[in-house]
Amino acid sequence: MSLDEVADLRDRVSNVSERLARMEERQVQLYNMVATSLSSYADVVNRISALEHLRTRVLTIAGAVGLFCSIAWDIVRNRFNS
């Protein structure tokens, strides 16, 4: 091989190594983006779960209040009708 061919091969290897380094950097960036996205998704899921739990409590309390008001109304109505 001549010196020109060696220099040409050295340039090609250098270009390939630079491209590989950029690809690895992009891969790390994409990995970090996916990790952040999954973290945000988990946070949203936790918040939705908490809201559903709160909704269940509110509906239970509303049902209990409704039952109490219904019973109280029946008692008041029976007293005045008797």
Phi and psi restraints in degrees (range 20) as a CNS / XPLOR table:
assign (resid 1 and name C) (resid 2 and name N)
       (resid 2 and name CA) (resid 2 and name C) 1.0 -86.6 20.0 2
assign (resid 2 and name N) (resid 2 and name CA)
       (resid 2 and name C) (resid 3 and name N) 1.0 168.1 20.0 2
assign (resid 2 and name C) (resid 3 and name N)
       (resid 3 and name CA) (resid 3 and name C) 1.0 -64.9 20.0 2
assign (resid 3 and name N) (resid 3 and name CA)
       (resid 3 and name C) (resid 4 and name N) 1.0 -33.1 20.0 2
assign (resid 3 and name C) (resid 4 and name N)
       (resid 4 and name CA) (resid 4 and name C) 1.0 -65.4 20.0 2
assign (resid 4 and name N) (resid 4 and name CA)
       (resid 4 and name C) (resid 5 and name N) 1.0 -41.8 20.0 2
assign (resid 4 and name C) (resid 5 and name N)
       (resid 5 and name CA) (resid 5 and name C) 1.0 -66.2 20.0 2
assign (resid 5 and name N) (resid 5 and name CA)
       (resid 5 and name C) (resid 6 and name N) 1.0 -40.5 20.0 2
assign (resid 5 and name C) (resid 6 and name N)
       (resid 6 and name CA) (resid 6 and name C) 1.0 -63.4 20.0 2
assign (resid 6 and name N) (resid 6 and name CA)
       (resid 6 and name C) (resid 7 and name N) 1.0 -43.8 20.0 2
assign (resid 6 and name C) (resid 7 and name N)
       (resid 7 and name CA) (resid 7 and name C) 1.0 -63.6 20.0 2
assign (resid 7 and name N) (resid 7 and name CA)
       (resid 7 and name C) (resid 8 and name N) 1.0 -39.9 20.0 2
assign (resid 7 and name C) (resid 8 and name N)
       (resid 8 and name CA) (resid 8 and name C) 1.0 -63.4 20.0 2
assign (resid 8 and name N) (resid 8 and name CA)
       (resid 8 and name C) (resid 9 and name N) 1.0 -44.2 20.0 2
assign (resid 8 and name C) (resid 9 and name N)
       (resid 9 and name CA) (resid 9 and name C) 1.0 -64.5 20.0 2
assign (resid 9 and name N) (resid 9 and name CA)
       (resid 9 and name C) (resid 10 and name N) 1.0 -38.8 20.0 2
assign (resid 9 and name C) (resid 10 and name N)
       (resid 10 and name CA) (resid 10 and name C) 1.0 -63.2 20.0 2
assign (resid 10 and name N) (resid 10 and name CA)
       (resid 10 and name C) (resid 11 and name N) 1.0 -40.9 20.0 2
assign (resid 10 and name C) (resid 11 and name N)
       (resid 11 and name CA) (resid 11 and name C) 1.0 -64.6 20.0 2
assign (resid 11 and name N) (resid 11 and name CA)
       (resid 11 and name C) (resid 12 and name N) 1.0 -41.5 20.0 2
assign (resid 11 and name C) (resid 12 and name N)
       (resid 12 and name CA) (resid 12 and name C) 1.0 -63.4 20.0 2
assign (resid 12 and name N) (resid 12 and name CA)
       (resid 12 and name C) (resid 13 and name N) 1.0 -45.1 20.0 2
assign (resid 12 and name C) (resid 13 and name N)
       (resid 13 and name CA) (resid 13 and name C) 1.0 -62.8 20.0 2
assign (resid 13 and name N) (resid 13 and name CA)
       (resid 13 and name C) (resid 14 and name N) 1.0 -40.7 20.0 2
assign (resid 13 and name C) (resid 14 and name N)
       (resid 14 and name CA) (resid 14 and name C) 1.0 -61.9 20.0 2
assign (resid 14 and name N) (resid 14 and name CA)
       (resid 14 and name C) (resid 15 and name N) 1.0 -44.9 20.0 2
assign (resid 14 and name C) (resid 15 and name N)
       (resid 15 and name CA) (resid 15 and name C) 1.0 -63.0 20.0 2
assign (resid 15 and name N) (resid 15 and name CA)
       (resid 15 and name C) (resid 16 and name N) 1.0 -41.9 20.0 2
assign (resid 15 and name C) (resid 16 and name N)
       (resid 16 and name CA) (resid 16 and name C) 1.0 -65.9 20.0 2
assign (resid 16 and name N) (resid 16 and name CA)
       (resid 16 and name C) (resid 17 and name N) 1.0 -40.8 20.0 2
assign (resid 16 and name C) (resid 17 and name N)
       (resid 17 and name CA) (resid 17 and name C) 1.0 -66.6 20.0 2
assign (resid 17 and name N) (resid 17 and name CA)
       (resid 17 and name C) (resid 18 and name N) 1.0 -36.6 20.0 2
assign (resid 17 and name C) (resid 18 and name N)
       (resid 18 and name CA) (resid 18 and name C) 1.0 -64.6 20.0 2
assign (resid 18 and name N) (resid 18 and name CA)
       (resid 18 and name C) (resid 19 and name N) 1.0 -44.4 20.0 2
assign (resid 18 and name C) (resid 19 and name N)
       (resid 19 and name CA) (resid 19 and name C) 1.0 -62.7 20.0 2
assign (resid 19 and name N) (resid 19 and name CA)
       (resid 19 and name C) (resid 20 and name N) 1.0 -40.3 20.0 2
assign (resid 19 and name C) (resid 20 and name N)
       (resid 20 and name CA) (resid 20 and name C) 1.0 -64.4 20.0 2
assign (resid 20 and name N) (resid 20 and name CA)
       (resid 20 and name C) (resid 21 and name N) 1.0 -41.1 20.0 2
assign (resid 20 and name C) (resid 21 and name N)
       (resid 21 and name CA) (resid 21 and name C) 1.0 -62.7 20.0 2
assign (resid 21 and name N) (resid 21 and name CA)
       (resid 21 and name C) (resid 22 and name N) 1.0 -41.9 20.0 2
assign (resid 21 and name C) (resid 22 and name N)
       (resid 22 and name CA) (resid 22 and name C) 1.0 -65.2 20.0 2
assign (resid 22 and name N) (resid 22 and name CA)
       (resid 22 and name C) (resid 23 and name N) 1.0 -39.6 20.0 2
assign (resid 22 and name C) (resid 23 and name N)
       (resid 23 and name CA) (resid 23 and name C) 1.0 -64.9 20.0 2
assign (resid 23 and name N) (resid 23 and name CA)
       (resid 23 and name C) (resid 24 and name N) 1.0 -40.4 20.0 2
assign (resid 23 and name C) (resid 24 and name N)
       (resid 24 and name CA) (resid 24 and name C) 1.0 -64.6 20.0 2
assign (resid 24 and name N) (resid 24 and name CA)
       (resid 24 and name C) (resid 25 and name N) 1.0 -39.4 20.0 2
assign (resid 24 and name C) (resid 25 and name N)
       (resid 25 and name CA) (resid 25 and name C) 1.0 -63.8 20.0 2
assign (resid 25 and name N) (resid 25 and name CA)
       (resid 25 and name C) (resid 26 and name N) 1.0 -43.3 20.0 2
assign (resid 25 and name C) (resid 26 and name N)
       (resid 26 and name CA) (resid 26 and name C) 1.0 -62.8 20.0 2
assign (resid 26 and name N) (resid 26 and name CA)
       (resid 26 and name C) (resid 27 and name N) 1.0 -39.7 20.0 2
assign (resid 26 and name C) (resid 27 and name N)
       (resid 27 and name CA) (resid 27 and name C) 1.0 -62.7 20.0 2
assign (resid 27 and name N) (resid 27 and name CA)
       (resid 27 and name C) (resid 28 and name N) 1.0 -42.6 20.0 2
assign (resid 27 and name C) (resid 28 and name N)
       (resid 28 and name CA) (resid 28 and name C) 1.0 -64.3 20.0 2
assign (resid 28 and name N) (resid 28 and name CA)
       (resid 28 and name C) (resid 29 and name N) 1.0 -41.5 20.0 2
assign (resid 28 and name C) (resid 29 and name N)
       (resid 29 and name CA) (resid 29 and name C) 1.0 -62.7 20.0 2
assign (resid 29 and name N) (resid 29 and name CA)
       (resid 29 and name C) (resid 30 and name N) 1.0 -43.6 20.0 2
assign (resid 29 and name C) (resid 30 and name N)
       (resid 30 and name CA) (resid 30 and name C) 1.0 -63.8 20.0 2
assign (resid 30 and name N) (resid 30 and name CA)
       (resid 30 and name C) (resid 31 and name N) 1.0 -40.4 20.0 2
assign (resid 30 and name C) (resid 31 and name N)
       (resid 31 and name CA) (resid 31 and name C) 1.0 -60.9 20.0 2
assign (resid 31 and name N) (resid 31 and name CA)
       (resid 31 and name C) (resid 32 and name N) 1.0 -44.3 20.0 2
assign (resid 31 and name C) (resid 32 and name N)
       (resid 32 and name CA) (resid 32 and name C) 1.0 -63.9 20.0 2
assign (resid 32 and name N) (resid 32 and name CA)
       (resid 32 and name C) (resid 33 and name N) 1.0 -38.2 20.0 2
assign (resid 32 and name C) (resid 33 and name N)
       (resid 33 and name CA) (resid 33 and name C) 1.0 -64.5 20.0 2
assign (resid 33 and name N) (resid 33 and name CA)
       (resid 33 and name C) (resid 34 and name N) 1.0 -42.2 20.0 2
assign (resid 33 and name C) (resid 34 and name N)
       (resid 34 and name CA) (resid 34 and name C) 1.0 -65.3 20.0 2
assign (resid 34 and name N) (resid 34 and name CA)
       (resid 34 and name C) (resid 35 and name N) 1.0 -42.4 20.0 2
assign (resid 34 and name C) (resid 35 and name N)
       (resid 35 and name CA) (resid 35 and name C) 1.0 -62.0 20.0 2
assign (resid 35 and name N) (resid 35 and name CA)
       (resid 35 and name C) (resid 36 and name N) 1.0 -42.6 20.0 2
assign (resid 35 and name C) (resid 36 and name N)
       (resid 36 and name CA) (resid 36 and name C) 1.0 -64.6 20.0 2
assign (resid 36 and name N) (resid 36 and name CA)
       (resid 36 and name C) (resid 37 and name N) 1.0 -41.4 20.0 2
assign (resid 36 and name C) (resid 37 and name N)
       (resid 37 and name CA) (resid 37 and name C) 1.0 -63.0 20.0 2
assign (resid 37 and name N) (resid 37 and name CA)
       (resid 37 and name C) (resid 38 and name N) 1.0 -44.8 20.0 2
assign (resid 37 and name C) (resid 38 and name N)
       (resid 38 and name CA) (resid 38 and name C) 1.0 -65.3 20.0 2
assign (resid 38 and name N) (resid 38 and name CA)
       (resid 38 and name C) (resid 39 and name N) 1.0 -36.1 20.0 2
assign (resid 38 and name C) (resid 39 and name N)
       (resid 39 and name CA) (resid 39 and name C) 1.0 -64.3 20.0 2
assign (resid 39 and name N) (resid 39 and name CA)
       (resid 39 and name C) (resid 40 and name N) 1.0 -44.3 20.0 2
assign (resid 39 and name C) (resid 40 and name N)
       (resid 40 and name CA) (resid 40 and name C) 1.0 -64.5 20.0 2
assign (resid 40 and name N) (resid 40 and name CA)
       (resid 40 and name C) (resid 41 and name N) 1.0 -40.1 20.0 2
assign (resid 40 and name C) (resid 41 and name N)
       (resid 41 and name CA) (resid 41 and name C) 1.0 -61.9 20.0 2
assign (resid 41 and name N) (resid 41 and name CA)
       (resid 41 and name C) (resid 42 and name N) 1.0 -43.5 20.0 2
assign (resid 41 and name C) (resid 42 and name N)
       (resid 42 and name CA) (resid 42 and name C) 1.0 -63.5 20.0 2
assign (resid 42 and name N) (resid 42 and name CA)
       (resid 42 and name C) (resid 43 and name N) 1.0 -38.6 20.0 2
assign (resid 42 and name C) (resid 43 and name N)
       (resid 43 and name CA) (resid 43 and name C) 1.0 -64.2 20.0 2
assign (resid 43 and name N) (resid 43 and name CA)
       (resid 43 and name C) (resid 44 and name N) 1.0 -42.8 20.0 2
assign (resid 43 and name C) (resid 44 and name N)
       (resid 44 and name CA) (resid 44 and name C) 1.0 -64.3 20.0 2
assign (resid 44 and name N) (resid 44 and name CA)
       (resid 44 and name C) (resid 45 and name N) 1.0 -42.5 20.0 2
assign (resid 44 and name C) (resid 45 and name N)
       (resid 45 and name CA) (resid 45 and name C) 1.0 -61.7 20.0 2
assign (resid 45 and name N) (resid 45 and name CA)
       (resid 45 and name C) (resid 46 and name N) 1.0 -42.1 20.0 2
assign (resid 45 and name C) (resid 46 and name N)
       (resid 46 and name CA) (resid 46 and name C) 1.0 -63.9 20.0 2
assign (resid 46 and name N) (resid 46 and name CA)
       (resid 46 and name C) (resid 47 and name N) 1.0 -41.3 20.0 2
assign (resid 46 and name C) (resid 47 and name N)
       (resid 47 and name CA) (resid 47 and name C) 1.0 -66.4 20.0 2
assign (resid 47 and name N) (resid 47 and name CA)
       (resid 47 and name C) (resid 48 and name N) 1.0 -41.7 20.0 2
assign (resid 47 and name C) (resid 48 and name N)
       (resid 48 and name CA) (resid 48 and name C) 1.0 -63.8 20.0 2
assign (resid 48 and name N) (resid 48 and name CA)
       (resid 48 and name C) (resid 49 and name N) 1.0 -41.1 20.0 2
assign (resid 48 and name C) (resid 49 and name N)
       (resid 49 and name CA) (resid 49 and name C) 1.0 -61.3 20.0 2
assign (resid 49 and name N) (resid 49 and name CA)
       (resid 49 and name C) (resid 50 and name N) 1.0 -42.7 20.0 2
assign (resid 49 and name C) (resid 50 and name N)
       (resid 50 and name CA) (resid 50 and name C) 1.0 -64.0 20.0 2
assign (resid 50 and name N) (resid 50 and name CA)
       (resid 50 and name C) (resid 51 and name N) 1.0 -40.5 20.0 2
assign (resid 50 and name C) (resid 51 and name N)
       (resid 51 and name CA) (resid 51 and name C) 1.0 -66.2 20.0 2
assign (resid 51 and name N) (resid 51 and name CA)
       (resid 51 and name C) (resid 52 and name N) 1.0 -38.6 20.0 2
assign (resid 51 and name C) (resid 52 and name N)
       (resid 52 and name CA) (resid 52 and name C) 1.0 -65.3 20.0 2
assign (resid 52 and name N) (resid 52 and name CA)
       (resid 52 and name C) (resid 53 and name N) 1.0 -38.4 20.0 2
assign (resid 52 and name C) (resid 53 and name N)
       (resid 53 and name CA) (resid 53 and name C) 1.0 -64.6 20.0 2
assign (resid 53 and name N) (resid 53 and name CA)
       (resid 53 and name C) (resid 54 and name N) 1.0 -42.5 20.0 2
assign (resid 53 and name C) (resid 54 and name N)
       (resid 54 and name CA) (resid 54 and name C) 1.0 -62.9 20.0 2
assign (resid 54 and name N) (resid 54 and name CA)
       (resid 54 and name C) (resid 55 and name N) 1.0 -41.4 20.0 2
assign (resid 54 and name C) (resid 55 and name N)
       (resid 55 and name CA) (resid 55 and name C) 1.0 -61.7 20.0 2
assign (resid 55 and name N) (resid 55 and name CA)
       (resid 55 and name C) (resid 56 and name N) 1.0 -41.2 20.0 2
assign (resid 55 and name C) (resid 56 and name N)
       (resid 56 and name CA) (resid 56 and name C) 1.0 -62.0 20.0 2
assign (resid 56 and name N) (resid 56 and name CA)
       (resid 56 and name C) (resid 57 and name N) 1.0 -43.1 20.0 2
assign (resid 56 and name C) (resid 57 and name N)
       (resid 57 and name CA) (resid 57 and name C) 1.0 -62.7 20.0 2
assign (resid 57 and name N) (resid 57 and name CA)
       (resid 57 and name C) (resid 58 and name N) 1.0 -45.4 20.0 2
assign (resid 57 and name C) (resid 58 and name N)
       (resid 58 and name CA) (resid 58 and name C) 1.0 -62.2 20.0 2
assign (resid 58 and name N) (resid 58 and name CA)
       (resid 58 and name C) (resid 59 and name N) 1.0 -43.0 20.0 2
assign (resid 58 and name C) (resid 59 and name N)
       (resid 59 and name CA) (resid 59 and name C) 1.0 -65.0 20.0 2
assign (resid 59 and name N) (resid 59 and name CA)
       (resid 59 and name C) (resid 60 and name N) 1.0 -36.9 20.0 2
assign (resid 59 and name C) (resid 60 and name N)
       (resid 60 and name CA) (resid 60 and name C) 1.0 -65.4 20.0 2
assign (resid 60 and name N) (resid 60 and name CA)
       (resid 60 and name C) (resid 61 and name N) 1.0 -45.0 20.0 2
assign (resid 60 and name C) (resid 61 and name N)
       (resid 61 and name CA) (resid 61 and name C) 1.0 -64.7 20.0 2
assign (resid 61 and name N) (resid 61 and name CA)
       (resid 61 and name C) (resid 62 and name N) 1.0 -41.2 20.0 2
assign (resid 61 and name C) (resid 62 and name N)
       (resid 62 and name CA) (resid 62 and name C) 1.0 -63.5 20.0 2
assign (resid 62 and name N) (resid 62 and name CA)
       (resid 62 and name C) (resid 63 and name N) 1.0 -39.1 20.0 2
assign (resid 62 and name C) (resid 63 and name N)
       (resid 63 and name CA) (resid 63 and name C) 1.0 -65.0 20.0 2
assign (resid 63 and name N) (resid 63 and name CA)
       (resid 63 and name C) (resid 64 and name N) 1.0 -40.9 20.0 2
assign (resid 63 and name C) (resid 64 and name N)
       (resid 64 and name CA) (resid 64 and name C) 1.0 -66.0 20.0 2
assign (resid 64 and name N) (resid 64 and name CA)
       (resid 64 and name C) (resid 65 and name N) 1.0 -42.3 20.0 2
assign (resid 64 and name C) (resid 65 and name N)
       (resid 65 and name CA) (resid 65 and name C) 1.0 -63.7 20.0 2
assign (resid 65 and name N) (resid 65 and name CA)
       (resid 65 and name C) (resid 66 and name N) 1.0 -42.7 20.0 2
assign (resid 65 and name C) (resid 66 and name N)
       (resid 66 and name CA) (resid 66 and name C) 1.0 -61.7 20.0 2
assign (resid 66 and name N) (resid 66 and name CA)
       (resid 66 and name C) (resid 67 and name N) 1.0 -42.3 20.0 2
assign (resid 66 and name C) (resid 67 and name N)
       (resid 67 and name CA) (resid 67 and name C) 1.0 -63.1 20.0 2
assign (resid 67 and name N) (resid 67 and name CA)
       (resid 67 and name C) (resid 68 and name N) 1.0 -43.9 20.0 2
assign (resid 67 and name C) (resid 68 and name N)
       (resid 68 and name CA) (resid 68 and name C) 1.0 -63.0 20.0 2
assign (resid 68 and name N) (resid 68 and name CA)
       (resid 68 and name C) (resid 69 and name N) 1.0 -44.4 20.0 2
assign (resid 68 and name C) (resid 69 and name N)
       (resid 69 and name CA) (resid 69 and name C) 1.0 -64.6 20.0 2
assign (resid 69 and name N) (resid 69 and name CA)
       (resid 69 and name C) (resid 70 and name N) 1.0 -38.6 20.0 2
assign (resid 69 and name C) (resid 70 and name N)
       (resid 70 and name CA) (resid 70 and name C) 1.0 -64.4 20.0 2
assign (resid 70 and name N) (resid 70 and name CA)
       (resid 70 and name C) (resid 71 and name N) 1.0 -44.6 20.0 2
assign (resid 70 and name C) (resid 71 and name N)
       (resid 71 and name CA) (resid 71 and name C) 1.0 -65.3 20.0 2
assign (resid 71 and name N) (resid 71 and name CA)
       (resid 71 and name C) (resid 72 and name N) 1.0 -43.7 20.0 2
assign (resid 71 and name C) (resid 72 and name N)
       (resid 72 and name CA) (resid 72 and name C) 1.0 -62.0 20.0 2
assign (resid 72 and name N) (resid 72 and name CA)
       (resid 72 and name C) (resid 73 and name N) 1.0 -40.9 20.0 2
assign (resid 72 and name C) (resid 73 and name N)
       (resid 73 and name CA) (resid 73 and name C) 1.0 -64.2 20.0 2
assign (resid 73 and name N) (resid 73 and name CA)
       (resid 73 and name C) (resid 74 and name N) 1.0 -42.1 20.0 2
assign (resid 73 and name C) (resid 74 and name N)
       (resid 74 and name CA) (resid 74 and name C) 1.0 -62.3 20.0 2
assign (resid 74 and name N) (resid 74 and name CA)
       (resid 74 and name C) (resid 75 and name N) 1.0 -40.5 20.0 2
assign (resid 74 and name C) (resid 75 and name N)
       (resid 75 and name CA) (resid 75 and name C) 1.0 -64.9 20.0 2
assign (resid 75 and name N) (resid 75 and name CA)
       (resid 75 and name C) (resid 76 and name N) 1.0 -46.3 20.0 2
assign (resid 75 and name C) (resid 76 and name N)
       (resid 76 and name CA) (resid 76 and name C) 1.0 -63.7 20.0 2
assign (resid 76 and name N) (resid 76 and name CA)
       (resid 76 and name C) (resid 77 and name N) 1.0 -43.8 20.0 2
assign (resid 76 and name C) (resid 77 and name N)
       (resid 77 and name CA) (resid 77 and name C) 1.0 -64.6 20.0 2
assign (resid 77 and name N) (resid 77 and name CA)
       (resid 77 and name C) (resid 78 and name N) 1.0 -42.0 20.0 2
assign (resid 77 and name C) (resid 78 and name N)
       (resid 78 and name CA) (resid 78 and name C) 1.0 -67.1 20.0 2
assign (resid 78 and name N) (resid 78 and name CA)
       (resid 78 and name C) (resid 79 and name N) 1.0 -33.7 20.0 2
assign (resid 78 and name C) (resid 79 and name N)
       (resid 79 and name CA) (resid 79 and name C) 1.0 -67.4 20.0 2
assign (resid 79 and name N) (resid 79 and name CA)
       (resid 79 and name C) (resid 80 and name N) 1.0 -40.7 20.0 2
assign (resid 79 and name C) (resid 80 and name N)
       (resid 80 and name CA) (resid 80 and name C) 1.0 -80.4 20.0 2
assign (resid 80 and name N) (resid 80 and name CA)
       (resid 80 and name C) (resid 81 and name N) 1.0 -22.3 20.0 2
assign (resid 80 and name C) (resid 81 and name N)
       (resid 81 and name CA) (resid 81 and name C) 1.0 -84.2 20.0 2
assign (resid 81 and name N) (resid 81 and name CA)
       (resid 81 and name C) (resid 82 and name N) 1.0 -19.6 20.0 2
